[in-house]
Amino acid sequence: MKRLAAAFAAALLCASGGAAVPVAGPDQALIDGDTMPRKLSEFGLFVSGGAALQAGVVPYELHTPLFSDYADKARAIWLPVGTKAEVGGDGTVAFPVGTVLIKSFSWSGQGGGKPVETRLLIHRKDGWTALPYVWDADGRDATLAIGGRRVPVSFTEPDGTPQSISYAVPNKNQCKECHAEAGAIVPIGPKARNLVFAPQWQAFRSGRFTWPANRIAPLPRWDDPKSGSVAERARAYLDVNCAHCHNPKGSASNSGLFLRWTDDPTGVNYGIGKRPTAAGRGSGGMEFAIKPGDPDHSFLIYRLESLDPGIAMPELGRGAVHKEGAALLRQWIADMPER
């Protein structure tokens, strides 16, 4: 992960012509307003002429990130001057109005690692607004893609397989599908248990976040056996990749399949012995979402390993199968005692 961050930082320097051109800083009035600027640079979140972060915009990582076609993702946060984020006892974070969550997507084999897309999630007075921006060919700025876009991307998977996909930049309405909770847009990645700030940003973590008295245990890293058992890492993977829709207030609430870290991992609503409710042909004719001891006959695996638009899960955000993530879930199910 550190190597990816260093490579991305080098790409950002290259994208700005090798020199940082300072600007005044984030335009809080524009952030707080109701406009949708055509150019990403208008927000002042990045150094002029490239994708290097402006001073005061703080990078962070996640213990377990959402899979997005093997993209390297650089995340950052802007909190308005003089404000704090409030962390609840359950680890959810209440960000102040004027906050911007930033996520840039790149691939080391695509355009020298320059960012392809940057998504903003902006907290305005009337709620959160999601804006997708596609970087221009010269890497000096990005243009609003309110209707989404397809971008050809080539990369090499971890097992050495070369891959070329038509990468889908979501349109504004598609952003709502994943970020919806009880009809409102909300952040899904930066939960307190999943946030990682680099050592040099620990002061920001302690000074700009108000933490509860109880300790919030970190989420396991899905690909690090030292961070948790197979079952714990599989549950972390499902929480991050599936639970933003698969929860009682999410867009997949009608499925009755709830995959949050806080949900009962032995209950039928977690998929174990659960028959299909709203899966349609996504069940593949299988009886259960998770059939203990039998990943080949668990339609949760069937959907994760499919690219068919009517079967694949998640429905949005990927044009490639996450082989390593699916392998972890296969092992988890195979280890379950048969019923």
C-alpha positions in Angstrom: 0.0 0.0 0.0 2.9 2.4 0.8 4.5 1.6 -2.5 1.2 2.5 -4.3 0.9 5.7 -2.4 4.5 6.7 -3.3 3.9 5.8 -7.0 0.7 7.8 -7.0 2.5 10.8 -5.4 5.2 10.6 -8.1 2.5 10.5 -10.8 0.8 13.6 -9.3 4.1 15.5 -9.4 4.6 14.5 -13.0 1.0 15.5 -13.9 1.7 19.0 -12.6 4.7 19.4 -14.8 7.2 18.6 -12.0 6.5 21.8 -10.1 3.9 22.8 -7.5 2.1 26.0 -8.4 0.4 27.2 -5.2 -3.1 28.7 -5.2 -5.0 30.4 -2.4 -6.5 27.1 -1.2 -9.9 25.5 -1.2 -12.7 27.9 -2.2 -15.1 27.3 0.7 -17.8 29.6 -0.7 -17.9 27.4 -3.9 -17.8 24.2 -1.9 -20.7 25.4 0.3 -22.8 26.7 -2.7 -25.1 24.9 -5.0 -23.2 25.0 -8.3 -21.5 22.2 -10.1 -18.2 23.7 -11.5 -17.3 22.4 -14.9 -13.6 22.1 -13.9 -12.3 20.3 -10.8 -9.6 23.0 -10.4 -12.2 25.6 -9.5 -12.6 24.1 -6.1 -9.0 24.8 -5.2 -8.6 21.3 -3.7 -5.6 20.6 -5.8 -2.4 22.5 -6.7 -3.0 24.4 -9.9 -2.0 22.5 -13.1 -2.2 19.0 -11.7 -3.5 16.6 -9.1 -1.2 17.3 -6.1 -3.2 18.0 -3.0 -3.5 21.6 -1.8 -2.2 22.4 1.7 -4.7 21.5 4.3 -6.3 18.7 2.2 -5.3 15.6 4.2 -4.8 12.2 2.6 -6.0 9.0 4.3 -6.3 5.3 3.6 -8.7 2.5 4.6 -7.9 -0.7 6.3 -10.1 -2.5 3.8 -11.0 -0.5 0.7 -13.8 -1.0 -1.8 -12.7 -3.0 -4.9 -12.8 -1.0 -8.1 -11.3 -2.8 -11.0 -7.9 -3.1 -9.4 -7.6 0.7 -9.4 -5.1 2.5 -7.1 -7.2 4.9 -5.1 -5.9 8.1 -3.4 -8.3 9.4 -0.8 -8.2 12.8 0.9 -10.5 14.9 3.1 -11.0 18.7 3.4 -12.6 19.9 6.7 -13.5 23.6 6.8 -11.3 25.7 8.9 -12.4 25.8 12.5 -14.6 22.7 12.3 -14.4 19.2 13.6 -15.9 15.8 12.7 -17.8 14.0 15.4 -17.3 10.2 15.8 -20.2 8.4 17.3 -19.9 5.5 19.7 -20.7 3.1 16.8 -17.9 4.5 14.7 -20.0 6.5 12.3 -18.6 9.9 11.5 -20.7 13.1 11.3 -18.8 15.5 9.0 -19.5 19.2 9.2 -21.1 21.1 6.4 -18.4 22.2 4.0 -16.5 18.9 4.2 -15.2 17.4 0.9 -14.3 13.7 0.6 -12.0 13.1 -2.4 -11.2 9.9 -4.2 -8.9 9.7 -7.3 -8.6 6.5 -9.4 -5.5 5.5 -11.3 -3.7 2.5 -12.7 0.1 2.2 -12.8 0.0 0.9 -16.4 -2.4 3.6 -17.6 -1.1 7.0 -18.6 2.0 6.6 -16.4 -0.2 6.3 -13.3 -1.8 9.7 -13.7 -5.4 9.9 -12.3 -8.2 8.9 -14.6 -11.1 10.0 -12.5 -11.7 12.0 -9.3 -14.9 11.8 -7.3 -16.0 14.4 -4.8 -18.6 14.0 -2.1 -19.5 17.4 -0.8 -21.4 18.1 2.4 -23.7 21.1 1.7 -26.5 22.5 3.7 -29.1 20.4 2.0 -27.1 17.2 2.2 -24.3 15.4 0.4 -23.7 16.0 -3.3 -21.6 13.6 -5.5 -19.7 14.9 -8.4 -17.6 12.8 -10.8 -14.7 14.4 -12.8 -12.7 12.8 -15.6 -9.1 14.0 -16.0 -8.2 15.7 -19.3 -5.6 14.0 -21.5 -2.8 16.3 -20.4 -3.4 15.6 -16.7 -3.6 19.2 -15.8 -7.3 19.4 -14.9 -10.5 17.3 -14.8 -13.9 17.9 -16.4 -17.3 17.3 -14.8 -18.9 14.1 -16.2 -22.4 14.6 -14.7 -23.8 12.0 -17.2 -21.0 9.5 -16.5 -18.5 8.2 -19.1 -16.7 5.2 -20.4 -12.9 5.3 -20.4 -10.8 2.5 -21.9 -8.3 1.3 -19.2 -5.6 -1.3 -19.4 -3.8 -2.8 -16.4 -2.2 -6.0 -15.1 -4.0 -8.0 -12.4 -2.0 -9.2 -9.4 -1.6 -12.7 -10.9 0.0 -11.3 -14.0 -3.1 -11.4 -16.2 -3.3 -8.4 -18.6 -6.7 -6.8 -18.6 -8.4 -4.2 -20.7 -11.8 -2.9 -19.7 -14.3 -0.1 -20.5 -14.1 1.6 -17.1 -17.4 3.1 -16.0 -17.4 6.6 -14.5 -20.8 6.7 -12.7 -23.3 9.3 -13.5 -24.7 11.5 -10.7 -27.8 9.3 -10.2 -25.6 6.1 -10.1 -23.6 7.7 -7.3 -26.9 7.8 -5.3 -27.5 4.1 -5.7 -24.4 3.1 -3.7 -24.4 6.1 -1.3 -28.1 6.0 -0.4 -29.3 5.5 3.1 -33.0 6.0 3.8 -33.2 8.0 0.6 -30.3 10.4 1.4 -26.7 10.4 0.1 -24.2 9.5 2.8 -20.4 8.7 2.9 -19.8 4.9 2.9 -16.0 4.5 3.2 -14.7 6.7 6.0 -16.1 5.0 9.0 -13.9 5.4 12.1 -13.1 1.7 12.3 -11.8 1.8 8.7 -9.8 5.1 8.6 -6.1 5.1 8.5 -4.1 8.3 8.7 -0.4 8.3 8.0 1.9 9.1 11.1 2.5 12.6 9.9 -1.3 13.2 10.0 -2.0 11.8 13.4 -2.3 15.4 14.8 -5.1 16.0 12.3 -6.8 12.8 13.4 -6.7 13.7 17.1 -7.3 17.5 16.6 -10.0 17.6 14.0 -12.0 14.6 15.0 -13.9 14.3 18.3 -13.7 10.7 19.5 -16.0 8.8 21.9 -14.8 7.5 25.2 -15.1 3.9 24.1 -12.3 2.4 21.9 -13.3 1.6 18.4 -11.5 -1.5 17.2 -10.1 -1.2 13.7 -11.6 -3.2 10.8 -9.4 -6.1 9.7 -7.5 -5.8 6.4 -9.1 -8.3 4.1 -5.8 -9.4 2.6 -3.7 -9.4 5.8 -3.9 -12.7 7.7 -2.2 -11.1 10.7 -5.2 -8.7 11.1 -7.9 -11.3 11.6 -9.2 -14.7 11.0 -10.5 -15.8 7.6 -14.1 -15.2 8.8 -13.2 -11.8 10.2 -11.5 -10.7 7.0 -14.3 -12.0 4.9 -16.8 -10.1 7.0 -14.7 -6.9 6.6 -14.7 -7.4 2.9 -18.5 -7.8 2.8 -19.0 -4.8 5.0 -17.0 -2.5 2.7 -18.0 -4.0 -0.7 -21.6 -4.9 -0.1 -23.1 -3.4 3.1 -23.6 0.1 1.8 -26.5 -1.4 -0.2 -27.2 -4.5 1.8 -28.5 -3.0 5.0 -32.0 -2.3 6.3 -31.9 1.3 5.0 -29.9 0.7 1.8 -31.0 0.3 -1.8 -30.9 -3.5 -1.5 -33.0 -3.6 1.7 -35.7 -5.6 -0.1 -33.3 -8.5 -0.5 -33.3 -9.2 3.3 -29.5 -9.8 3.0 -27.7 -7.5 5.5 -23.9 -7.6 5.4 -22.7 -4.9 7.8 -19.8 -5.6 10.2 -22.3 -5.1 13.0 -24.8 -7.6 11.7 -25.2 -11.1 13.2 -22.8 -13.2 11.1 -24.7 -16.4 12.0 -28.2 -15.3 11.2 -30.2 -16.0 8.1 -30.2 -12.3 7.2 -26.4 -12.6 6.8 -27.0 -15.1 4.0 -26.2 -18.4 5.7 -29.0 -20.8 4.6 -30.9 -17.8 3.2 -33.1 -18.5 0.1 -33.2 -15.9 -2.7 -35.7 -13.1 -2.1 -35.1 -10.5 -4.8 -32.2 -12.1 -6.7 -34.0 -13.0 -9.9 -31.7 -14.9 -12.2 -28.8 -13.8 -10.0 -29.4 -16.9 -7.9 -28.2 -19.0 -10.8 -30.8 -21.6 -9.7 -29.0 -22.1 -6.4 -30.9 -22.5 -3.1 -28.9 -20.3 -0.8 -26.9 -17.1 -0.8 -24.3 -18.9 1.4 -24.4 -22.7 1.6 -22.0 -23.7 4.4 -19.1 -25.8 3.2 -20.1 -25.4 -0.4 -19.0 -22.1 -2.1 -19.7 -23.6 -5.6 -23.4 -23.7 -4.7 -23.5 -20.3 -2.9 -25.0 -17.7 -5.1 -23.2 -14.9 -3.3 -20.0 -16.3 -4.9 -21.8 -16.9 -8.2 -22.7 -13.2 -8.4 -19.2 -11.9 -7.2 -17.5 -14.0 -9.9 -19.9 -12.9 -12.8 -19.6 -10.0 -15.2 -23.1 -10.5 -16.6 -25.0 -7.2 -16.0 -28.1 -9.1 -14.8 -26.1 -11.3 -12.4 -23.0 -9.5 -11.2 -22.7 -8.0 -7.7 -21.9 -5.3 -7.0 -24.1 -4.0 -9.9 -22.0 -0.9 -10.3 -18.4 0.0 -10.0 -16.6 -2.9 -11.6 -15.8 -4.3 -15.0 -13.4 -7.0 -13.7 -13.8 -9.9 -11.2 -11.9 -9.5 -7.9 -10.3 -12.9 -7.9 -8.5 -12.5 -4.6 -11.5 -11.2 -2.8 -13.7 -14.0 -4.2 -11.0 -16.5 -3.1 -11.1 -15.3 0.5 -14.9 -15.6 0.6 -14.7 -19.1 -1.0 -12.3 -20.1 1.8 -14.6 -18.6 4.4 -17.6 -20.5 3.1 -15.7 -23.8 2.6 -14.5 -23.6 6.2 -18.1 -23.4 7.6 -19.5 -26.6 9.1 -22.1 -28.1 6.7 -25.7 -28.1 7.9 
